[in-house]
Amino acid sequence: MKIAVFDTYVRRADGRRMHFDILVSEQGDRTVPQTVLEYGHRYLAAKGIPADSLTTRECRFCHVETASPQVEAEIKRIGFAIIELEHCD
């Protein structure tokens, strides 16, 4: 499965900048930025982090790659996957 990777940054209340990737099916959600932002909001809500600052300026298409089996399974299950990169704890 080919996936679109959206590089995403959000400023936390403690001042640290979260960095994570939102991964979606390349054929579907890549052309629908609002859907990708909704996935980002769901992820942040699950972490208890307000998502008011998450817009298309903080979440941008980066590239297309081949999904690992784990990422592919997660996208099939819930529509997206997240790769946590910095300050996501």
C-alpha positions in Angstrom: 0.0 0.0 0.0 1.3 3.5 -0.9 0.7 6.0 1.9 0.9 9.8 2.0 2.9 11.2 4.9 1.9 14.5 6.5 4.6 16.2 8.6 2.9 17.7 11.6 4.0 20.1 14.4 1.9 21.3 17.4 3.0 23.6 20.2 2.1 22.1 23.6 0.9 24.1 26.6 4.3 23.4 28.2 6.0 25.1 25.3 7.5 22.0 23.7 6.8 21.4 20.0 5.3 18.0 19.2 6.4 16.5 15.9 4.5 13.6 14.5 3.5 12.2 11.1 0.0 11.4 10.0 -0.1 8.6 7.6 -3.1 8.0 5.2 -3.8 5.9 2.1 -2.2 7.7 -0.8 -5.2 7.0 -3.0 -7.8 8.4 -0.7 -7.2 11.1 1.9 -4.2 12.8 0.4 -6.4 15.2 -1.6 -8.7 15.9 1.4 -6.6 18.0 3.9 -9.6 18.5 6.2 -9.8 14.7 6.7 -6.1 14.6 7.6 -6.6 17.4 10.1 -9.5 15.6 11.7 -7.2 12.6 12.1 -4.7 14.9 13.8 -7.4 16.3 16.1 -8.5 12.7 17.1 -4.9 11.8 17.9 -4.3 15.0 20.0 -7.6 14.5 21.8 -6.6 11.0 22.8 -3.4 12.5 24.2 -5.4 15.1 26.1 -3.8 18.0 24.1 -5.9 20.8 22.7 -5.9 20.8 18.9 -6.9 24.4 18.3 -3.5 25.2 16.8 -3.6 22.4 14.3 -4.2 23.8 10.8 -2.8 23.2 7.3 0.1 25.4 8.2 1.2 22.9 10.9 0.2 19.7 9.0 1.6 19.5 5.5 2.0 16.8 2.9 5.6 15.6 2.8 5.9 12.5 0.6 4.6 9.1 -0.5 6.1 5.9 0.6 5.3 2.2 0.9 3.6 1.3 4.2 5.0 -1.3 6.6 2.6 -4.1 7.4 1.8 -2.6 10.8 1.0 0.8 9.4 -1.1 -0.7 6.6 -3.1 -2.7 9.2 -3.7 0.5 11.3 -4.8 2.5 8.3 -7.2 -0.3 7.3 -8.5 -0.5 10.8 -9.1 3.2 11.7 -8.3 5.2 8.5 -4.9 6.6 9.5 -1.7 5.9 11.5 0.6 8.1 13.6 4.3 8.0 13.8 5.4 9.9 17.0 8.8 11.7 16.4 9.3 14.4 19.1 7.7 15.4 22.4 4.7 13.2 22.0 4.8 11.6 25.5 
